Structures are given as C-alpha cells and as structure tokens.
C-alpha cells in the first residue's frame, strides 16, 4: 500500500535534542529525516559519499571544509564526499539527509 506523508510532520522536535528517523535504508543509499532543536547539531565528520541536505523548516548553519553556509527552508546543498562537514540549527530546524552510495 502506498502512503502519502507530510514529511515535516513525521518527526517532532525535542527540547535540547537531535531527533532522527530513517525513511529509506537500502544498499544504494539512505534518506533520513532530522529535527534539531535550536543550537543543536551534528559534529564534524566525513562520509565516503556525497550527501544532499534539504532544509524543510527553520535555518541551518553548515560548514564544509571550513566554509560556512546558511540553509533556509526550501533550500538544499550537496556536501561532497570525503570533505569534513558539520551542521547546527540556528533555529529549530528539520531537514532531509539523502545519501546515495552507488
């Protein structure tokens, strides 16, 4: 059965927390929904594959290889493979992280 979802409603904010829900987890890639309370984030790391960040609500600060970018609801960017990156919610924010492995 096919189901239609309002993506931003699939996950609720939690005070002082990062919350995530995996929507697709396949050998070819993943789609993960995140909800970050203001000031929360993902610490610097690298990934062996490109990752696309699609902002759904709020505002994010993303740092890739030392370069800062702001991402608002409705915007997206690609974080290149093997480049150190981190992100932080300027306001409470929800985003999709899409990683294709092949």
C-alpha positions in Angstrom: 0.0 0.0 0.0 1.3 3.4 -0.9 1.0 6.1 1.8 1.4 9.9 1.4 3.0 11.7 4.3 3.6 15.3 5.2 7.3 15.0 5.8 7.8 17.7 8.4 5.0 16.2 10.5 6.7 12.8 10.6 9.1 13.9 13.4 8.6 16.2 16.4 11.2 18.5 18.0 12.5 17.5 21.4 14.0 20.2 23.7 17.8 20.2 23.6 18.0 17.2 21.3 18.7 15.9 17.8 16.0 13.5 16.7 16.2 11.4 13.5 14.1 8.9 11.6 15.3 6.7 8.8 12.8 6.7 6.0 14.7 4.6 3.5 17.7 2.4 4.3 18.9 0.4 1.2 22.3 -0.7 0.0 22.1 2.0 -2.7 21.5 4.8 -0.1 19.6 6.3 2.7 17.0 9.0 3.4 16.9 10.3 6.9 14.7 13.0 8.4 16.2 15.1 11.2 14.6 17.5 13.7 17.1 19.7 15.6 16.3 22.0 18.5 17.8 25.4 18.2 21.6 25.3 18.8 21.8 21.5 18.3 23.7 19.9 15.5 25.9 17.1 14.1 29.6 17.3 14.9 32.3 17.5 12.3 32.8 14.2 10.4 33.4 12.9 6.9 31.4 10.5 4.8 32.6 8.4 1.8 29.6 9.5 -0.3 28.0 12.8 -1.4 25.1 13.8 0.8 22.3 16.1 -0.1 20.7 18.3 2.7 17.2 19.6 2.0 16.0 22.1 4.6 12.3 21.7 5.4 11.8 24.1 8.4 14.0 26.7 10.2 17.5 27.7 9.5 20.8 25.7 9.4 24.5 26.6 9.5 26.6 24.1 7.5 30.3 24.1 7.5 32.1 22.2 4.7 35.9 22.1 4.7 35.9 25.3 6.8 33.5 27.3 4.6 30.2 28.3 6.3 26.9 28.3 4.5 23.4 29.1 5.7 20.5 27.0 4.6 16.8 28.1 5.0 13.6 26.2 4.5 13.2 25.2 0.8 16.9 25.3 0.1 19.3 22.4 -0.5 23.0 21.8 -0.9 25.3 18.9 -1.6 28.1 18.1 0.9 30.8 16.4 -1.1 32.2 13.0 -0.2 35.4 12.9 2.0 35.1 16.6 2.9 34.8 17.4 6.7 31.4 18.9 7.4 29.2 19.7 10.3 25.8 21.4 10.8 24.0 23.3 13.5 20.4 24.6 13.8 20.3 28.4 14.1 16.6 28.0 14.9 14.7 24.8 15.4 15.0 23.1 12.1 14.0 20.0 10.2 15.9 18.6 7.2 16.2 15.6 5.0 19.7 14.0 4.5 19.9 11.9 1.3 23.0 9.8 0.7 23.4 7.8 -2.4 26.1 5.0 -2.1 26.3 3.9 -5.7 
